[in-house]
Amino acid sequence: MYWTLELASYLEDAPWPASKDELIDFALRTGAPLEVVENLQDIEDDGEIFETIEDIWPDYPTKEDFFFNEDEY
């Protein structure tokens, strides 16, 4: 299983919080690439509800990860 920013972007509008099955269904309905569905299927299904993309991909970059000073613009 691997995630990229492009693949993770397909889950930005997902109905959070969501279960694994709900996320797979969302990915299929929205036409996400097959890699997104495969990554979601690789997640262990213990009935866990995922609150955000960070629960699936802990290294998901946040705004703080980018050195962009919004006050300058």
PDB file of N, H, CA, C and O in Angstrom:
ATOM      1  N   MET A   1       0.858  -1.175   0.000  1.00  0.00           N
ATOM      2  CA  MET A   1       0.000   0.000   0.000  1.00  0.00           C
ATOM      3  C   MET A   1       0.902   1.235   0.000  1.00  0.00           C
ATOM      4  O   MET A   1       1.854   1.324   0.775  1.00  0.00           O
ATOM      5  N   TYR A   2       0.590   2.168  -0.868  1.00  0.00           N
ATOM      6  H   TYR A   2      -0.184   2.095  -1.497  1.00  0.00           H
ATOM      7  CA  TYR A   2       1.325   3.420  -0.914  1.00  0.00           C
ATOM      8  C   TYR A   2       0.348   4.549  -1.194  1.00  0.00           C
ATOM      9  O   TYR A   2      -0.646   4.373  -1.899  1.00  0.00           O
ATOM     10  N   TRP A   3       0.641   5.692  -0.639  1.00  0.00           N
ATOM     11  H   TRP A   3       1.448   5.835  -0.066  1.00  0.00           H
ATOM     12  CA  TRP A   3      -0.180   6.871  -0.850  1.00  0.00           C
ATOM     13  C   TRP A   3       0.682   7.983  -1.424  1.00  0.00           C
ATOM     14  O   TRP A   3       1.859   8.115  -1.090  1.00  0.00           O
ATOM     15  N   THR A   4       0.078   8.772  -2.285  1.00  0.00           N
ATOM     16  H   THR A   4      -0.879   8.664  -2.556  1.00  0.00           H
ATOM     17  CA  THR A   4       0.701   9.995  -2.781  1.00  0.00           C
ATOM     18  C   THR A   4      -0.295  11.118  -2.543  1.00  0.00           C
ATOM     19  O   THR A   4      -1.458  10.862  -2.233  1.00  0.00           O
ATOM     20  N   LEU A   5       0.145  12.334  -2.684  1.00  0.00           N
ATOM     21  H   LEU A   5       1.091  12.542  -2.936  1.00  0.00           H
ATOM     22  CA  LEU A   5      -0.781  13.458  -2.522  1.00  0.00           C
ATOM     23  C   LEU A   5      -1.915  13.374  -3.531  1.00  0.00           C
ATOM     24  O   LEU A   5      -3.064  13.682  -3.214  1.00  0.00           O
ATOM     25  N   GLU A   6      -1.591  12.958  -4.739  1.00  0.00           N
ATOM     26  H   GLU A   6      -0.658  12.707  -4.997  1.00  0.00           H
ATOM     27  CA  GLU A   6      -2.625  12.857  -5.771  1.00  0.00           C
ATOM     28  C   GLU A   6      -3.669  11.809  -5.403  1.00  0.00           C
ATOM     29  O   GLU A   6      -4.867  12.059  -5.534  1.00  0.00           O
ATOM     30  N   LEU A   7      -3.231  10.639  -4.945  1.00  0.00           N
ATOM     31  H   LEU A   7      -2.258  10.435  -4.839  1.00  0.00           H
ATOM     32  CA  LEU A   7      -4.185   9.593  -4.566  1.00  0.00           C
ATOM     33  C   LEU A   7      -5.013  10.014  -3.356  1.00  0.00           C
ATOM     34  O   LEU A   7      -6.224   9.800  -3.327  1.00  0.00           O
ATOM     35  N   ALA A   8      -4.371  10.607  -2.365  1.00  0.00           N
ATOM     36  H   ALA A   8      -3.386  10.782  -2.387  1.00  0.00           H
ATOM     37  CA  ALA A   8      -5.083  11.029  -1.161  1.00  0.00           C
ATOM     38  C   ALA A   8      -6.086  12.139  -1.464  1.00  0.00           C
ATOM     39  O   ALA A   8      -7.095  12.268  -0.770  1.00  0.00           O
ATOM     40  N   SER A   9      -5.819  12.931  -2.484  1.00  0.00           N
ATOM     41  H   SER A   9      -4.999  12.825  -3.047  1.00  0.00           H
ATOM     42  CA  SER A   9      -6.734  14.035  -2.820  1.00  0.00           C
ATOM     43  C   SER A   9      -8.115  13.532  -3.218  1.00  0.00           C
ATOM     44  O   SER A   9      -9.093  14.272  -3.111  1.00  0.00           O
ATOM     45  N   TYR A  10      -8.211  12.293  -3.675  1.00  0.00           N
ATOM     46  H   TYR A  10      -7.417  11.692  -3.762  1.00  0.00           H
ATOM     47  CA  TYR A  10      -9.515  11.736  -4.037  1.00  0.00           C
ATOM     48  C   TYR A  10     -10.387  11.472  -2.817  1.00  0.00           C
ATOM     49  O   TYR A  10     -11.594  11.270  -2.949  1.00  0.00           O
ATOM     50  N   LEU A  11      -9.792  11.473  -1.642  1.00  0.00           N
ATOM     51  H   LEU A  11      -8.812  11.638  -1.534  1.00  0.00           H
ATOM     52  CA  LEU A  11     -10.553  11.235  -0.413  1.00  0.00           C
ATOM     53  C   LEU A  11     -10.823  12.506   0.380  1.00  0.00           C
ATOM     54  O   LEU A  11     -11.417  12.443   1.456  1.00  0.00           O
ATOM     55  N   GLU A  12     -10.400  13.656  -0.129  1.00  0.00           N
ATOM     56  H   GLU A  12      -9.918  13.707  -1.004  1.00  0.00           H
ATOM     57  CA  GLU A  12     -10.600  14.909   0.600  1.00  0.00           C
ATOM     58  C   GLU A  12     -12.076  15.198   0.868  1.00  0.00           C
ATOM     59  O   GLU A  12     -12.423  15.716   1.929  1.00  0.00           O
ATOM     60  N   ASP A  13     -12.937  14.871  -0.079  1.00  0.00           N
ATOM     61  H   ASP A  13     -12.655  14.450  -0.941  1.00  0.00           H
ATOM     62  CA  ASP A  13     -14.363  15.147   0.083  1.00  0.00           C
ATOM     63  C   ASP A  13     -15.142  13.949   0.593  1.00  0.00           C
ATOM     64  O   ASP A  13     -16.372  13.937   0.541  1.00  0.00           O
ATOM     65  N   ALA A  14     -14.442  12.951   1.080  1.00  0.00           N
ATOM     66  H   ALA A  14     -13.442  12.961   1.122  1.00  0.00           H
ATOM     67  CA  ALA A  14     -15.109  11.750   1.605  1.00  0.00           C
ATOM     68  C   ALA A  14     -15.980  12.126   2.800  1.00  0.00           C
ATOM     69  O   ALA A  14     -15.720  13.117   3.483  1.00  0.00           O
ATOM     70  N   PRO A  15     -17.005  11.331   3.042  1.00  0.00           N
ATOM     71  CA  PRO A  15     -17.916  11.632   4.165  1.00  0.00           C
ATOM     72  C   PRO A  15     -17.316  11.222   5.514  1.00  0.00           C
ATOM     73  O   PRO A  15     -17.719  10.221   6.106  1.00  0.00           O
ATOM     74  N   TRP A  16     -16.351  12.007   5.987  1.00  0.00           N
ATOM     75  H   TRP A  16     -16.023  12.821   5.506  1.00  0.00           H
ATOM     76  CA  TRP A  16     -15.691  11.707   7.266  1.00  0.00           C
ATOM     77  C   TRP A  16     -16.635  11.960   8.411  1.00  0.00           C
ATOM     78  O   TRP A  16     -17.433  12.890   8.291  1.00  0.00           O
ATOM     79  N   PRO A  17     -16.632  11.250   9.488  1.00  0.00           N
ATOM     80  CA  PRO A  17     -15.967   9.971   9.708  1.00  0.00           C
ATOM     81  C   PRO A  17     -16.620   8.875   8.871  1.00  0.00           C
ATOM     82  O   PRO A  17     -17.808   8.941   8.552  1.00  0.00           O
ATOM     83  N   ALA A  18     -15.814   7.858   8.519  1.00  0.00           N
ATOM     84  H   ALA A  18     -14.850   7.804   8.778  1.00  0.00           H
ATOM     85  CA  ALA A  18     -16.313   6.801   7.639  1.00  0.00           C
ATOM     86  C   ALA A  18     -15.612   5.485   7.956  1.00  0.00           C
ATOM     87  O   ALA A  18     -14.491   5.453   8.464  1.00  0.00           O
ATOM     88  N   SER A  19     -16.310   4.410   7.639  1.00  0.00           N
ATOM     89  H   SER A  19     -17.220   4.435   7.227  1.00  0.00           H
ATOM     90  CA  SER A  19     -15.716   3.081   7.792  1.00  0.00           C
ATOM     91  C   SER A  19     -14.944   2.735   6.519  1.00  0.00           C
ATOM     92  O   SER A  19     -15.014   3.456   5.524  1.00  0.00           O
ATOM     93  N   LYS A  20     -14.228   1.654   6.562  1.00  0.00           N
ATOM     94  H   LYS A  20     -14.171   1.068   7.370  1.00  0.00           H
ATOM     95  CA  LYS A  20     -13.461   1.204   5.402  1.00  0.00           C
ATOM     96  C   LYS A  20     -14.396   0.982   4.209  1.00  0.00           C
ATOM     97  O   LYS A  20     -14.101   1.424   3.099  1.00  0.00           O
ATOM     98  N   ASP A  21     -15.521   0.299   4.438  1.00  0.00           N
ATOM     99  H   ASP A  21     -15.760  -0.059   5.340  1.00  0.00           H
ATOM    100  CA  ASP A  21     -16.463   0.022   3.346  1.00  0.00           C
ATOM    101  C   ASP A  21     -17.059   1.301   2.772  1.00  0.00           C
ATOM    102  O   ASP A  21     -17.257   1.401   1.561  1.00  0.00           O
ATOM    103  N   GLU A  22     -17.348   2.277   3.626  1.00  0.00           N
ATOM    104  H   GLU A  22     -17.187   2.196   4.609  1.00  0.00           H
ATOM    105  CA  GLU A  22     -17.888   3.549   3.143  1.00  0.00           C
ATOM    106  C   GLU A  22     -16.869   4.286   2.287  1.00  0.00           C
ATOM    107  O   GLU A  22     -17.230   4.899   1.282  1.00  0.00           O
ATOM    108  N   LEU A  23     -15.608   4.231   2.673  1.00  0.00           N
ATOM    109  H   LEU A  23     -15.315   3.733   3.489  1.00  0.00           H
ATOM    110  CA  LEU A  23     -14.568   4.891   1.895  1.00  0.00           C
ATOM    111  C   LEU A  23     -14.364   4.214   0.545  1.00  0.00           C
ATOM    112  O   LEU A  23     -14.165   4.888  -0.466  1.00  0.00           O
ATOM    113  N   ILE A  24     -14.411   2.890   0.527  1.00  0.00           N
ATOM    114  H   ILE A  24     -14.572   2.342   1.348  1.00  0.00           H
ATOM    115  CA  ILE A  24     -14.291   2.160  -0.743  1.00  0.00           C
ATOM    116  C   ILE A  24     -15.462   2.510  -1.638  1.00  0.00           C
ATOM    117  O   ILE A  24     -15.277   2.766  -2.828  1.00  0.00           O
ATOM    118  N   ASP A  25     -16.661   2.525  -1.086  1.00  0.00           N
ATOM    119  H   ASP A  25     -16.811   2.317  -0.120  1.00  0.00           H
ATOM    120  CA  ASP A  25     -17.851   2.885  -1.855  1.00  0.00           C
ATOM    121  C   ASP A  25     -17.738   4.296  -2.410  1.00  0.00           C
ATOM    122  O   ASP A  25     -18.071   4.535  -3.571  1.00  0.00           O
ATOM    123  N   PHE A  26     -17.275   5.225  -1.597  1.00  0.00           N
ATOM    124  H   PHE A  26     -17.004   5.031  -0.654  1.00  0.00           H
ATOM    125  CA  PHE A  26     -17.103   6.607  -2.035  1.00  0.00           C
ATOM    126  C   PHE A  26     -16.095   6.682  -3.181  1.00  0.00           C
ATOM    127  O   PHE A  26     -16.331   7.362  -4.180  1.00  0.00           O
ATOM    128  N   ALA A  27     -14.973   5.979  -3.030  1.00  0.00           N
ATOM    129  H   ALA A  27     -14.781   5.427  -2.219  1.00  0.00           H
ATOM    130  CA  ALA A  27     -13.944   5.994  -4.068  1.00  0.00           C
ATOM    131  C   ALA A  27     -14.487   5.438  -5.387  1.00  0.00           C
ATOM    132  O   ALA A  27     -14.200   5.983  -6.453  1.00  0.00           O
ATOM    133  N   LEU A  28     -15.253   4.381  -5.321  1.00  0.00           N
ATOM    134  H   LEU A  28     -15.486   3.939  -4.455  1.00  0.00           H
ATOM    135  CA  LEU A  28     -15.825   3.794  -6.535  1.00  0.00           C
ATOM    136  C   LEU A  28     -16.848   4.727  -7.178  1.00  0.00           C
ATOM    137  O   LEU A  28     -16.862   4.889  -8.398  1.00  0.00           O
ATOM    138  N   ARG A  29     -17.701   5.338  -6.361  1.00  0.00           N
ATOM    139  H   ARG A  29     -17.689   5.207  -5.369  1.00  0.00           H
ATOM    140  CA  ARG A  29     -18.745   6.220  -6.899  1.00  0.00           C
ATOM    141  C   ARG A  29     -18.184   7.490  -7.514  1.00  0.00           C
ATOM    142  O   ARG A  29     -18.763   8.036  -8.453  1.00  0.00           O
ATOM    143  N   THR A  30     -17.053   7.966  -6.989  1.00  0.00           N
ATOM    144  H   THR A  30     -16.582   7.522  -6.227  1.00  0.00           H
ATOM    145  CA  THR A  30     -16.499   9.222  -7.496  1.00  0.00           C
ATOM    146  C   THR A  30     -15.476   9.015  -8.601  1.00  0.00           C
ATOM    147  O   THR A  30     -14.915   9.983  -9.114  1.00  0.00           O
ATOM    148  N   GLY A  31     -15.228   7.765  -8.972  1.00  0.00           N
ATOM    149  H   GLY A  31     -15.684   6.979  -8.555  1.00  0.00           H
ATOM    150  CA  GLY A  31     -14.307   7.506 -10.070  1.00  0.00           C
ATOM    151  C   GLY A  31     -12.843   7.653  -9.706  1.00  0.00           C
ATOM    152  O   GLY A  31     -12.023   8.008 -10.553  1.00  0.00           O
ATOM    153  N   ALA A  32     -12.513   7.385  -8.460  1.00  0.00           N
ATOM    154  H   ALA A  32     -13.180   7.097  -7.772  1.00  0.00           H
ATOM    155  CA  ALA A  32     -11.112   7.454  -8.035  1.00  0.00           C
ATOM    156  C   ALA A  32     -10.313   6.367  -8.750  1.00  0.00           C
ATOM    157  O   ALA A  32     -10.873   5.335  -9.119  1.00  0.00           O
ATOM    158  N   PRO A  33      -9.035   6.582  -8.945  1.00  0.00           N
ATOM    159  CA  PRO A  33      -8.195   5.568  -9.600  1.00  0.00           C
ATOM    160  C   PRO A  33      -8.211   4.244  -8.835  1.00  0.00           C
ATOM    161  O   PRO A  33      -8.465   4.203  -7.632  1.00  0.00           O
ATOM    162  N   LEU A  34      -7.938   3.184  -9.552  1.00  0.00           N
ATOM    163  H   LEU A  34      -7.732   3.217 -10.530  1.00  0.00           H
ATOM    164  CA  LEU A  34      -7.927   1.848  -8.964  1.00  0.00           C
ATOM    165  C   LEU A  34      -6.956   1.749  -7.793  1.00  0.00           C
ATOM    166  O   LEU A  34      -7.200   0.992  -6.854  1.00  0.00           O
ATOM    167  N   GLU A  35      -5.863   2.499  -7.834  1.00  0.00           N
ATOM    168  H   GLU A  35      -5.664   3.114  -8.597  1.00  0.00           H
ATOM    169  CA  GLU A  35      -4.875   2.458  -6.753  1.00  0.00           C
ATOM    170  C   GLU A  35      -5.477   2.909  -5.421  1.00  0.00           C
ATOM    171  O   GLU A  35      -5.115   2.384  -4.368  1.00  0.00           O
ATOM    172  N   VAL A  36      -6.390   3.876  -5.463  1.00  0.00           N
ATOM    173  H   VAL A  36      -6.684   4.302  -6.318  1.00  0.00           H
ATOM    174  CA  VAL A  36      -7.041   4.352  -4.241  1.00  0.00           C
ATOM    175  C   VAL A  36      -7.882   3.228  -3.643  1.00  0.00           C
ATOM    176  O   VAL A  36      -7.822   2.971  -2.441  1.00  0.00           O
ATOM    177  N   VAL A  37      -8.663   2.562  -4.485  1.00  0.00           N
ATOM    178  H   VAL A  37      -8.712   2.770  -5.462  1.00  0.00           H
ATOM    179  CA  VAL A  37      -9.511   1.455  -4.009  1.00  0.00           C
ATOM    180  C   VAL A  37      -8.645   0.330  -3.466  1.00  0.00           C
ATOM    181  O   VAL A  37      -8.957  -0.239  -2.420  1.00  0.00           O
ATOM    182  N   GLU A  38      -7.557   0.001  -4.165  1.00  0.00           N
ATOM    183  H   GLU A  38      -7.304   0.463  -5.015  1.00  0.00           H
ATOM    184  CA  GLU A  38      -6.664  -1.062  -3.698  1.00  0.00           C
ATOM    185  C   GLU A  38      -6.029  -0.708  -2.361  1.00  0.00           C
ATOM    186  O   GLU A  38      -5.914  -1.565  -1.485  1.00  0.00           O
ATOM    187  N   ASN A  39      -5.618   0.536  -2.196  1.00  0.00           N
ATOM    188  H   ASN A  39      -5.711   1.232  -2.908  1.00  0.00           H
ATOM    189  CA  ASN A  39      -5.036   0.969  -0.919  1.00  0.00           C
ATOM    190  C   ASN A  39      -6.055   0.839   0.203  1.00  0.00           C
ATOM    191  O   ASN A  39      -5.721   0.391   1.299  1.00  0.00           O
ATOM    192  N   LEU A  40      -7.282   1.223  -0.064  1.00  0.00           N
ATOM    193  H   LEU A  40      -7.553   1.587  -0.955  1.00  0.00           H
ATOM    194  CA  LEU A  40      -8.323   1.123   0.961  1.00  0.00           C
ATOM    195  C   LEU A  40      -8.624  -0.340   1.292  1.00  0.00           C
ATOM    196  O   LEU A  40      -8.878  -0.671   2.450  1.00  0.00           O
ATOM    197  N   GLN A  41      -8.599  -1.210   0.292  1.00  0.00           N
ATOM    198  H   GLN A  41      -8.393  -0.941  -0.649  1.00  0.00           H
ATOM    199  CA  GLN A  41      -8.857  -2.624   0.532  1.00  0.00           C
ATOM    200  C   GLN A  41      -7.742  -3.265   1.345  1.00  0.00           C
ATOM    201  O   GLN A  41      -7.981  -4.246   2.049  1.00  0.00           O
ATOM    202  N   ASP A  42      -6.526  -2.727   1.261  1.00  0.00           N
ATOM    203  H   ASP A  42      -6.332  -1.930   0.689  1.00  0.00           H
ATOM    204  CA  ASP A  42      -5.393  -3.267   2.012  1.00  0.00           C
ATOM    205  C   ASP A  42      -5.426  -2.914   3.492  1.00  0.00           C
ATOM    206  O   ASP A  42      -4.685  -3.498   4.283  1.00  0.00           O
ATOM    207  N   ILE A  43      -6.267  -1.975   3.873  1.00  0.00           N
ATOM    208  H   ILE A  43      -6.868  -1.500   3.230  1.00  0.00           H
ATOM    209  CA  ILE A  43      -6.376  -1.589   5.286  1.00  0.00           C
ATOM    210  C   ILE A  43      -7.022  -2.731   6.061  1.00  0.00           C
ATOM    211  O   ILE A  43      -8.005  -3.321   5.612  1.00  0.00           O
ATOM    212  N   GLU A  44      -6.459  -3.037   7.233  1.00  0.00           N
ATOM    213  H   GLU A  44      -5.661  -2.558   7.598  1.00  0.00           H
ATOM    214  CA  GLU A  44      -7.051  -4.070   8.078  1.00  0.00           C
ATOM    215  C   GLU A  44      -8.436  -3.617   8.516  1.00  0.00           C
ATOM    216  O   GLU A  44      -8.622  -2.487   8.969  1.00  0.00           O
ATOM    217  N   ASP A  45      -9.408  -4.521   8.374  1.00  0.00           N
ATOM    218  H   ASP A  45      -9.257  -5.439   8.006  1.00  0.00           H
ATOM    219  CA  ASP A  45     -10.789  -4.163   8.720  1.00  0.00           C
ATOM    220  C   ASP A  45     -11.128  -4.710  10.101  1.00  0.00           C
ATOM    221  O   ASP A  45     -11.481  -5.879  10.257  1.00  0.00           O
ATOM    222  N   ASP A  46     -11.015  -3.847  11.085  1.00  0.00           N
ATOM    223  H   ASP A  46     -10.728  -2.898  10.958  1.00  0.00           H
ATOM    224  CA  ASP A  46     -11.377  -4.239  12.442  1.00  0.00           C
ATOM    225  C   ASP A  46     -12.600  -3.462  12.923  1.00  0.00           C
ATOM    226  O   ASP A  46     -12.837  -3.324  14.123  1.00  0.00           O
ATOM    227  N   GLY A  47     -13.376  -2.956  11.949  1.00  0.00           N
ATOM    228  H   GLY A  47     -13.183  -3.068  10.974  1.00  0.00           H
ATOM    229  CA  GLY A  47     -14.576  -2.215  12.288  1.00  0.00           C
ATOM    230  C   GLY A  47     -14.306  -0.790  12.718  1.00  0.00           C
ATOM    231  O   GLY A  47     -15.202  -0.103  13.208  1.00  0.00           O
ATOM    232  N   GLU A  48     -13.089  -0.348  12.537  1.00  0.00           N
ATOM    233  H   GLU A  48     -12.361  -0.907  12.139  1.00  0.00           H
ATOM    234  CA  GLU A  48     -12.678   0.987  12.956  1.00  0.00           C
ATOM    235  C   GLU A  48     -13.323   2.061  12.079  1.00  0.00           C
ATOM    236  O   GLU A  48     -13.493   1.882  10.873  1.00  0.00           O
ATOM    237  N   ILE A  49     -13.673   3.165  12.706  1.00  0.00           N
ATOM    238  H   ILE A  49     -13.535   3.310  13.686  1.00  0.00           H
ATOM    239  CA  ILE A  49     -14.186   4.337  11.987  1.00  0.00           C
ATOM    240  C   ILE A  49     -13.032   5.321  11.857  1.00  0.00           C
ATOM    241  O   ILE A  49     -12.382   5.668  12.843  1.00  0.00           O
ATOM    242  N   PHE A  50     -12.788   5.764  10.634  1.00  0.00           N
ATOM    243  H   PHE A  50     -13.317   5.482   9.833  1.00  0.00           H
ATOM    244  CA  PHE A  50     -11.710   6.706  10.370  1.00  0.00           C
ATOM    245  C   PHE A  50     -12.262   8.124  10.410  1.00  0.00           C
ATOM    246  O   PHE A  50     -13.240   8.442   9.734  1.00  0.00           O
ATOM    247  N   GLU A  51     -11.627   8.965  11.205  1.00  0.00           N
ATOM    248  H   GLU A  51     -10.832   8.706  11.754  1.00  0.00           H
ATOM    249  CA  GLU A  51     -12.079  10.343  11.377  1.00  0.00           C
ATOM    250  C   GLU A  51     -11.584  11.256  10.267  1.00  0.00           C
ATOM    251  O   GLU A  51     -12.312  12.143   9.821  1.00  0.00           O
ATOM    252  N   THR A  52     -10.338  11.043   9.813  1.00  0.00           N
ATOM    253  H   THR A  52      -9.747  10.322  10.175  1.00  0.00           H
ATOM    254  CA  THR A  52      -9.731  11.877   8.775  1.00  0.00           C
ATOM    255  C   THR A  52      -8.771  11.022   7.955  1.00  0.00           C
ATOM    256  O   THR A  52      -8.527   9.859   8.276  1.00  0.00           O
ATOM    257  N   ILE A  53      -8.236  11.610   6.905  1.00  0.00           N
ATOM    258  H   ILE A  53      -8.434  12.555   6.644  1.00  0.00           H
ATOM    259  CA  ILE A  53      -7.252  10.926   6.078  1.00  0.00           C
ATOM    260  C   ILE A  53      -6.005  10.584   6.883  1.00  0.00           C
ATOM    261  O   ILE A  53      -5.312   9.619   6.560  1.00  0.00           O
ATOM    262  N   GLU A  54      -5.707  11.359   7.927  1.00  0.00           N
ATOM    263  H   GLU A  54      -6.270  12.143   8.189  1.00  0.00           H
ATOM    264  CA  GLU A  54      -4.536  11.079   8.752  1.00  0.00           C
ATOM    265  C   GLU A  54      -4.643   9.738   9.464  1.00  0.00           C
ATOM    266  O   GLU A  54      -3.621   9.143   9.805  1.00  0.00           O
ATOM    267  N   ASP A  55      -5.859   9.251   9.695  1.00  0.00           N
ATOM    268  H   ASP A  55      -6.689   9.735   9.418  1.00  0.00           H
ATOM    269  CA  ASP A  55      -6.037   7.938  10.308  1.00  0.00           C
ATOM    270  C   ASP A  55      -5.626   6.821   9.351  1.00  0.00           C
ATOM    271  O   ASP A  55      -5.242   5.734   9.783  1.00  0.00           O
ATOM    272  N   ILE A  56      -5.708   7.094   8.058  1.00  0.00           N
ATOM    273  H   ILE A  56      -6.020   7.976   7.707  1.00  0.00           H
ATOM    274  CA  ILE A  56      -5.338   6.106   7.048  1.00  0.00           C
ATOM    275  C   ILE A  56      -3.880   6.269   6.655  1.00  0.00           C
ATOM    276  O   ILE A  56      -3.142   5.291   6.536  1.00  0.00           O
ATOM    277  N   TRP A  57      -3.475   7.511   6.455  1.00  0.00           N
ATOM    278  H   TRP A  57      -4.074   8.305   6.551  1.00  0.00           H
ATOM    279  CA  TRP A  57      -2.097   7.829   6.049  1.00  0.00           C
ATOM    280  C   TRP A  57      -1.527   8.803   7.074  1.00  0.00           C
ATOM    281  O   TRP A  57      -1.677  10.015   6.919  1.00  0.00           O
ATOM    282  N   PRO A  58      -0.870   8.290   8.126  1.00  0.00           N
ATOM    283  CA  PRO A  58      -0.376   9.154   9.203  1.00  0.00           C
ATOM    284  C   PRO A  58       0.594  10.235   8.738  1.00  0.00           C
ATOM    285  O   PRO A  58       0.724  11.265   9.400  1.00  0.00           O
ATOM    286  N   ASP A  59       1.267  10.027   7.629  1.00  0.00           N
ATOM    287  H   ASP A  59       1.161   9.191   7.091  1.00  0.00           H
ATOM    288  CA  ASP A  59       2.224  11.015   7.129  1.00  0.00           C
ATOM    289  C   ASP A  59       1.599  12.023   6.179  1.00  0.00           C
ATOM    290  O   ASP A  59       2.319  12.747   5.491  1.00  0.00           O
ATOM    291  N   TYR A  60       0.280  12.084   6.128  1.00  0.00           N
ATOM    292  H   TYR A  60      -0.305  11.496   6.687  1.00  0.00           H
ATOM    293  CA  TYR A  60      -0.392  13.022   5.232  1.00  0.00           C
ATOM    294  C   TYR A  60       0.033  14.446   5.577  1.00  0.00           C
ATOM    295  O   TYR A  60      -0.106  14.880   6.720  1.00  0.00           O
ATOM    296  N   PRO A  61       0.546  15.165   4.594  1.00  0.00           N
ATOM    297  CA  PRO A  61       1.035  16.524   4.886  1.00  0.00           C
ATOM    298  C   PRO A  61      -0.106  17.491   5.221  1.00  0.00           C
ATOM    299  O   PRO A  61      -1.176  17.460   4.613  1.00  0.00           O
ATOM    300  N   THR A  62       0.157  18.329   6.187  1.00  0.00           N
ATOM    301  H   THR A  62       1.027  18.354   6.681  1.00  0.00           H
ATOM    302  CA  THR A  62      -0.821  19.350   6.564  1.00  0.00           C
ATOM    303  C   THR A  62      -0.290  20.710   6.124  1.00  0.00           C
ATOM    304  O   THR A  62       0.818  20.805   5.595  1.00  0.00           O
ATOM    305  N   LYS A  63      -1.073  21.754   6.341  1.00  0.00           N
ATOM    306  H   LYS A  63      -1.972  21.677   6.771  1.00  0.00           H
ATOM    307  CA  LYS A  63      -0.629  23.099   5.972  1.00  0.00           C
ATOM    308  C   LYS A  63       0.682  23.465   6.656  1.00  0.00           C
ATOM    309  O   LYS A  63       1.513  24.163   6.077  1.00  0.00           O
ATOM    310  N   GLU A  64       0.867  23.000   7.874  1.00  0.00           N
ATOM    311  H   GLU A  64       0.191  22.433   8.345  1.00  0.00           H
ATOM    312  CA  GLU A  64       2.078  23.330   8.614  1.00  0.00           C
ATOM    313  C   GLU A  64       3.321  22.710   7.983  1.00  0.00           C
ATOM    314  O   GLU A  64       4.434  23.176   8.225  1.00  0.00           O
ATOM    315  N   ASP A  65       3.145  21.665   7.177  1.00  0.00           N
ATOM    316  H   ASP A  65       2.241  21.286   6.979  1.00  0.00           H
ATOM    317  CA  ASP A  65       4.284  21.011   6.541  1.00  0.00           C
ATOM    318  C   ASP A  65       4.864  21.824   5.397  1.00  0.00           C
ATOM    319  O   ASP A  65       5.996  21.588   4.976  1.00  0.00           O
ATOM    320  N   PHE A  66       4.107  22.763   4.903  1.00  0.00           N
ATOM    321  H   PHE A  66       3.188  22.955   5.246  1.00  0.00           H
ATOM    322  CA  PHE A  66       4.582  23.596   3.813  1.00  0.00           C
ATOM    323  C   PHE A  66       5.028  24.930   4.387  1.00  0.00           C
ATOM    324  O   PHE A  66       4.335  25.510   5.224  1.00  0.00           O
ATOM    325  N   PHE A  67       6.151  25.409   3.955  1.00  0.00           N
ATOM    326  H   PHE A  67       6.713  24.937   3.275  1.00  0.00           H
ATOM    327  CA  PHE A  67       6.694  26.644   4.486  1.00  0.00           C
ATOM    328  C   PHE A  67       6.167  27.830   3.667  1.00  0.00           C
ATOM    329  O   PHE A  67       6.917  28.504   2.961  1.00  0.00           O
ATOM    330  N   PHE A  68       4.889  28.054   3.783  1.00  0.00           N
ATOM    331  H   PHE A  68       4.280  27.506   4.357  1.00  0.00           H
ATOM    332  CA  PHE A  68       4.234  29.102   3.026  1.00  0.00           C
ATOM    333  C   PHE A  68       3.648  30.102   4.023  1.00  0.00           C
ATOM    334  O   PHE A  68       2.800  29.744   4.841  1.00  0.00           O
ATOM    335  N   ASN A  69       4.083  31.308   3.957  1.00  0.00           N
ATOM    336  H   ASN A  69       4.772  31.599   3.293  1.00  0.00           H
ATOM    337  CA  ASN A  69       3.606  32.329   4.863  1.00  0.00           C
ATOM    338  C   ASN A  69       2.450  33.073   4.206  1.00  0.00           C
ATOM    339  O   ASN A  69       2.664  33.918   3.337  1.00  0.00           O
ATOM    340  N   GLU A  70       1.230  32.761   4.621  1.00  0.00           N
ATOM    341  H   GLU A  70       1.056  32.075   5.327  1.00  0.00           H
ATOM    342  CA  GLU A  70       0.043  33.374   4.025  1.00  0.00           C
ATOM    343  C   GLU A  70      -0.035  34.867   4.273  1.00  0.00           C
ATOM    344  O   GLU A  70      -0.696  35.576   3.515  1.00  0.00           O
ATOM    345  N   ASP A  71       0.627  35.370   5.325  1.00  0.00           N
ATOM    346  H   ASP A  71       1.164  34.794   5.941  1.00  0.00           H
ATOM    347  CA  ASP A  71       0.581  36.786   5.644  1.00  0.00           C
ATOM    348  C   ASP A  71       1.344  37.635   4.633  1.00  0.00           C
ATOM    349  O   ASP A  71       1.109  38.839   4.527  1.00  0.00           O
ATOM    350  N   GLU A  72       2.247  37.017   3.897  1.00  0.00           N
ATOM    351  H   GLU A  72       2.438  36.039   3.983  1.00  0.00           H
ATOM    352  CA  GLU A  72       3.041  37.762   2.932  1.00  0.00           C
ATOM    353  C   GLU A  72       2.256  38.077   1.669  1.00  0.00           C
ATOM    354  O   GLU A  72       2.649  38.955   0.900  1.00  0.00           O
ATOM    355  N   TYR A  73       1.160  37.380   1.447  1.00  0.00           N
ATOM    356  H   TYR A  73       0.841  36.667   2.071  1.00  0.00           H
ATOM    357  CA  TYR A  73       0.415  37.561   0.193  1.00  0.00           C
ATOM    358  C   TYR A  73      -0.973  38.107   0.416  1.00  0.00           C
ATOM    359  O   TYR A  73      -1.718  38.312  -0.543  1.00  0.00           O
TER     360      TYR A  73
END
